[in-house]
Amino acid sequence: MLLMPRQPAAADAAPMPRIVSSHGRYELRVGGKPYLILGAQVNNSSNYPAMLPAVWPAIAQVHANTVAMPIAWEQIEPKEGEFDFSFLDLFLAQAREHGLHAVLLWFGTWKNGSPGYTPEWVKLDDRRFPRVVDPRGRRLPSLSPLAPATLDADRTAFIALMRHLKAVDPEHTVIMVQVENETGTYGSARDYSPRAQKLFEARVPRQLVRALGTHGGTWSQVFGSQADEFFHAWQIARFVQQVAAAGKAVYPLPMYVNAALRDPLHPGPPTTYESGGPTDDALGVWKAAAPAIDLIAPDIYLPDYARYTRVLALYHRPDNPLFVAETASRQRYARYLFATLGRQGIGFAPFGIDFTGYSNFPLGAPVIDARTLAPLALEYALVGPMGSVLADLSYHGDLAGVSEQSAVHVQTLPLGRWRAVVSYGLPAFGNAVPPGNPVAEGGVLIGRLGADEFLVAGVHARVAFELADSSGGLQAQYVRVEQGTYVAGVWKLTRVWNGDQVDWGLNFTSVPQVLHVRMGTY
């Protein structure tokens, strides 16, 4: 028999969802057990009761285990000081009926840099809730992070939300909360209002100087050409810190922020992207300013392999769990689940997964239907039953994964004594130069169960195991290849592969297949 993988840890004494870390790796635990977010984020305006019947069929279609749902400030506090949580209560009840966990997205002061989801009493009172001012004195859509009234109002609403959630969700249906949405400002590197200018000309806070290990001085003296952007990032992050910390004091769920990205390979000046948000260059500023935030998650709408995987590398840090909080619904993006998990990602959540009739094309698919969602559904069906096992392997550094590139059709994964050669576009029989799939859609996960034993799963790919060092004259052989599935974390054998199934390597198609492989030599 093959060795079994480590079983997930016993239930924690406190079942509150939490993120744990060890040796720069992270694990989300829900109910005390490892949990992998196979997420689906609905469209921004699908957070109303009449929309929910069009949400649940799409979530079921893709086999998601977690639904990400916006909760808008304007929705819960239409009149200042008067709160309405009826939608949240209905949403939680229906999520439980469908056996799903949830992530709540707080659309407060920022939603893509805009106050669009704030209540009317905020939108229409520029004196009390002032906007960011650009270098020419023009007011921009973004609310200034320096206005005490804005912070007080947002924080008060968020506290009310978290207090209500604690009262109505003892089951911990909600496992994480996103604080604000894509914070920052478009069109100006920072706020140039008189209040902002006075702070900009002052010395950089010692907390940030210590965290970055730099010298003291004014913002311009310390950060030079990045001073404007880093100043804005610090002010926004301090705002978010105070909102998140107040919410956690009431109900300490894991909390995160999401990032609208700059080009990871050829970034332009901050006026070309959402300045002040947690972009890759400002991660250190955000980490220093907002310790109540458990992770910073990229929203990735970059279809090419080089940029997508570069973002994964930038946000996969020893001080930051990797979570793809948003990614596009287009079919070519589904394969990046494998690369995300291969970098110890704790979850993956494509955007716009509902049947309300809306699509954010051209970022997303033109139409959201069963055909569009089929690649994601295949991968979630493959990964879902073994999610806790994969999360545990990842936490211990024993999970590798790759996604297909468009121009490179062979990838190699080092596995100690062994290496796995992943090829794309080959038929089940014969050796040839891999041509790649007609559309790049393949991917593979390999978990190390022992020195010579592996969990292997994938789609539209071939995996062949080789000795890392063949100089001793030994030849590799498949000792045993089991196909099966996981039930409550326990491996259940379906059949043993041999003959045609292994003679040319292990071929994965559009059928969800999971293997336990034991290698040997002769």
N, C-alpha and C positions, 0 to 999 in steps of 0.2 A: 504493500500500500504506500501511497505517497504521503510525505509529511504534511500535516495540516498547518495552515498559517496561524500565527498568533491570534487567539480569540480576542475580541474587543474587551476593553477593561470593564470590570464590574461597575454597576451603577454607582454614581457618586452619592454621597450622603445628601447633598443638596442638588435637586434636579434642575436648578436654574440653568438654562443654556449658557455656555461659557466657552471661551477660547483659551486653550492651554498651549504652552510652548516648551520646547526642549531643543537645545543645540541648533537654534535658528530655524527650527521647523515648527509648524503649527497644526492644531487640530481643533475643529469645532465639535463640541460635545453637546448632545441634546438628550435629555433624560439620562445623563451620565454615560452615554455611549458615543463612539465616534460617528459623525454624521457628515455626509457629503451632500452639499446643496446642488441638486439638479433642478435649477430654477427656471421660472418663466415669468418675465415681467409683463404686465398688461400695459396697454396704451395709457397715456397720461390721464385721459378723461373717461376712463372706464371704471372710475371709482364712485359709481352711483348705483342704487338698487336695480334700476331697469337694465343696466348693462351686465349684471352678474350672470343671467342665463346664457349670454354669449361668451362668457369667460370660461366657465367650467368645462365645456366640451373641448375647447382648445387645449386647456391644461391636461385633460385626460388624453387627448390625441398624442401629445409628446411624451407622456409618461413622467411628467415632472413630479417631484416630491415637495416642492416649495413654490408658492406663488408670491411674487413681489407686487404689492399694492400701494398706490399713492394714498396718503391721507393729507388733504389740503387744508391749510390754515383757514381759508375762506369757507370751507365746508363745516368745520367744527366750531368756529367762532364768528358767525356772520354779523353779530352785534357784539361789541366789546363787552367782555365779562359774561356773556351768555353762551354756554357750550352745548353742542348737539353731537352726540356720539352714536346716533342711531344707525348710520351706515356702518361704522366700525363693528357694532354689535352684530348686525346682520351678516356682514362679511365673515366674521370669526365663526359664527354658527354654521354658515355654509361651508367654510373651509374644513371645519371639523367633520361635517357630514361627508365630505369628499376625501377624508383621510389625509389632508395636506397640512404641512406647516406653512408659515407665512413670514415674510419680511415686510415691515412697514416702511414706507418712504415718506419722510416728513417734508412736504413741500411748504416751506415757510418763507423766510425773507428772500431766499434764492431758489429759483428754479431755472436752470440754464442761464444764470446771471440776471434774471428778471424777477420782479415781484409779482408776476402774473397770477400766482395762486394765493396772494395775500388778500385779506378781506377788503371790501370797498372803503371801510373807514381808515385803512392804511393807505391804499392806493391814492386816495383823493386828498390826503393831508400832507402836502409837501413840506409845510413848515415844521410839523411834529416829526415827520418821517422823511428827512431830506434824502435827495439822490446824490450819487457820485457826480462830481464836477470835473470836466476834462480840462486840459491846459488852457483852452481858450475861453473857459468860463461857462461852457454849455452844460446843462444838466443831462445826464444819461439815464437810461432806464433803471440801472442798478440802484438799489438802496445803499446808502453809505454805511459801512460797518462801524462808523464812529459815532453814530447817533444813539445816546443812551435810551431814548424812548423806544427806538426800534428793538434794541436788545431786550429791554424790559418786557415789551409786548410779546415778542417771539418766545422768550423764555417762559413767560406766564402760560402761554398757550401750550407749549411743549410739556411743561410740568403737569398741566391738566390732562393732556393726552396720556402721559405715562401713568399718572395716578389712576385714571379710568382703566387703562389696560391692565394694571396690576389687579384691580378689583374684579374684572370680568374674565380674565384669562388665567385661572389657576392651572390649567392644563399645559401652559406654555406653548400654545399654538404658534404664537409669535416668537421667533428665535433670534431675530436681530432687528435693529432699527437703523435706518439711514437718516442722518441728521442733515437737513437741507438737501439740495440737489444741484450738482455742478455749480458750485459757488465760484464767484469771480465776476469780472467785468469785461465786456467787449467794447472796443473802441477807445480805450484809454488804459495806460499801464497802471494807473492808480487814481485815487481821489485827490484832486487839487484844491479842495475847498480850503478856506482859511484855517479851519481847525486841523485839517489833515496836514497842511503845509507847516504849521507850527510844530507838529509832532515829527514830521519828516526832517526838519532841521535840528531836532534834538538828538541826543545820543541813542544808539541802539540799546534796547533793554539788555541788562546783564544776563538775564535768563537765556536769551538767544545767543549772545556772545559766548557764554560758557558751553552751550549745547553744540555750537559749530566749531568751537576751539579756535576762534579768531580773535583779533585785537579789537579794542573798543574804539568808539568814535561816532560821528554822525552816520546816517544811513549811506550817504554818498561816499564818505571816507572808508567805510567798512566794505561796502558791496559794489562800488563803482558803477558800471553800466547796468548791473542788476538791481540797483538800489530801489528804483521805483516799484518794480515787480515784487521784490521781497518785502518791502514795506507794506504793500497792499496785501500780500499773502499773510503776513504777520497779523494785521488788523482783522482780516476775515477769520483767520484761524482762531484768534483769541475770542472773537464773537461766538464762533461755533463751539469752542471749548466751554464757554460759560453756559450755553444752552444745553449741551450734552451733559455736563457735570451736574446741572440742576435736575435734569431728567433722571440720570443715574442715581442721584440721591434718593429719589422716590422709588425707582424700580430699575435695578442694575442689569438690564439686558446688555449684551454686546452691541456696540454702536460703531458705525462707520460713516465715512464720507466717500462720495464718488467723484471722479475727476474727468472733466472734459480735457482731452489731450491736445498737446502740441505735436507736431511732426517729430517722431522720435529719432529720425535719421537726419533731417535737415530743418531744424527749428528756425523760425524767423523771429523777429522782435516780438515783445509781449503784446503789442497792439494787433498782431495777426492771430492771436488765440485768446482764450479767456484768462486774462491776467489776474493773479491773486488766488486762483484756485490751486489745488494740489497737483500741479503739473510735475513732471519728473524732476525738473531742476529745483523745484521748491519743496520737495518732500522733507528735507531736513528742517526747513522753517516750520512746516506744519507739524512735524513730530515734536519739535520743541514747544510750540505754542499750544497744542491741543492734546495733552496726554490722556484725556478722557475718551478720545477716539481710539478704538481698538485696531482699526485698519483703514488704509486708504486704498480704494478699489478703482481700477481704471474702467472707463466706458470705451470699448474698442470698436470703432467703425472703420477699420483700415483693412481692406480685404487681402492685400498682398502679404505673403508669408514673412518677408523680411521685417516689415514694420510691425506686424502683429506680434511676432515672437520677440522682437526687441522690446515692445511694451511689457510683455510678460516678464522679461529679464529685469527691466527697470523697477517694476513694482514687486518683484519677488526678492525681498530683502530680509536679512536676519532680524530686522526690527519691524517687519511688516508682513502679515499673512497675505497671500495672493488670493484674491477673489475677483473674478470678472463679473462685475455687478451689472453691466449691460454689454451686449454685443448685438450685431445686426441679425435679423431674421432670414437674410438671404441664404440660400442653400450652401454656398461656398464657405460660410462661417462655421457650420456645425462641426467640421473636422477639428477645429481648434480646441474642442473639449479635450482631446487627447494631449495636446501640447500643454494645456493649462494644468491638467492633472499630473503630467510629467514634471512640472515645476512645483510640485507640492501644493497646487491650488486647492482651496477648501470648497470651491464652488464655481458655478458657471450659470449665467442667466441671460439668454437672449431676450430682446425687447420686442414688445408689440404682439405678444402671443395671446390673441383673443379673436373671436369671430364677430367683432362689432362692425366690420366693414371698412375700418381705417387701416392704412399702412403708411409708414414714414418713408416711402419710396422717394428718392433712389437709395437712401441709406439702407432701408429694409427691402423686403421682397415686394413686388408690385401688388400681389394679392396674398393674403394669409388664408391658406386652405390646406387640405390634407396632403396634397402633392408638395407644396412648399415646405411643409413641416416634416415630411417623411425622413430626410437625413437626420434631423435632430431626434425624431421619435425612435429611429433605429438605434442611435447611440445611447439614449436614455434607457431604452429597453434592455440594452446590453449591460450597461453599467449599474442600473438601479438595484437589482437583486443583490449585488455584492458591494454596495456603496460603503457600508461600515467596514468591510474587510479592506477595501482600497484605501479608505481614510486612515485606517490603522497602519497599513503598510507604508503609506506616505509619511506618516508621523515618525516612523522609525527609519526613514531614508531608504526604503526598499521598493519604491515604485518608480518606474520610468515610463515615459510616453512620448510619442512623436506624432505629428500631423504631416500629411503629404504636402510637399512643395510642388509648384507648377513646373519648375525647370530641372529639378533634381529628383530622380526617381528611385534612388537607393539611399537608405540611412542606416547607420550602425549604432547600436546601443551597447556600451561596455557593461558586462555583468560578472565581474570578478574573473573566475577561471574561463568564463564563456563570453561570447558576444552574440548579439542577435542582429541579423541582417534583414532589414525590412525593405521589401521591393513592392512597387506599385504597377499595376496594369498587366501583370502576367496571367496567362491561363493556368488552370489547375495542373496541367501536365507539361513537363519539359522545361529545359533551361533556355533562356534567351536574354537579350539585353532588355531590361524593363523599360517599356515605353511610357509608363505613367498612365493613369486613368484618363479617359477623355475629358473629364472635369475633375480637378483635384478634390477628392472627397474621402481619401483613405486616412486611416490612423490606427495606432496600435498602443496598447498598454501592456507592460510586463511587470509583474510583481515577483520579487525574489522571496521564495518560501524556504530555501535552504541553499547550500553551496551549489547543488546540481539540480535544483527543483524550482519551477517557475509557474506562476499563473500567467496565462497569455490570453488576450482578447483583442479583437480588432474588427475593422470593416474594410473591405475593398483593398486588401493587402496580403502579401505573403511574408511569413516569418521563417527564417532558417537559422538554426543555432550552429555556431562554429566554436572551436577551441580558440581562445585568445592567443595561445602560443602553441603552434603545431610543429615546432622544431624537433620535438622528441619522437616523432614518428607515429604518435597515437592518432587514431581516427575517431571522430565523433559519431555517436549513434543515439537514436531515440530509444530509451529503455522502456518507457511507458508514456503514452499520451492518453489522458482521460478527458472526455467531454462530459460536462455536467453543469450544475447550477448551484447557487447558494440559497439555502433556506434558513432564515434566522441566523445567518453567519456560519452555517455548517455546510460543508461540501457534500453534494449528492451526485453520485456517478450516474450518467446516462448511458454511455458506451465507451469503448476503447477504440481509438483510431490506430490503424495500421495499414500496411500495404499501400493502396492508392492514396490514402489520406495523408501519408507522411513521406512518400518516396521523393516528392519534389518540394518538400518543405510543408509548412502549415498554412493552408490557404483560407483566408477569411473573405466572405462575400457580403451580401446584403441580408444574410440570416444571422441573427444574434447567436454567437457561439463562444463559449468560455472553455478553456483548456487548462488542465494541470499537466505539466510536462516534466518528466525526469530524464536527464541526460546522463550518458556514460561514454566510455571509450572502449576501444578494442585494439 
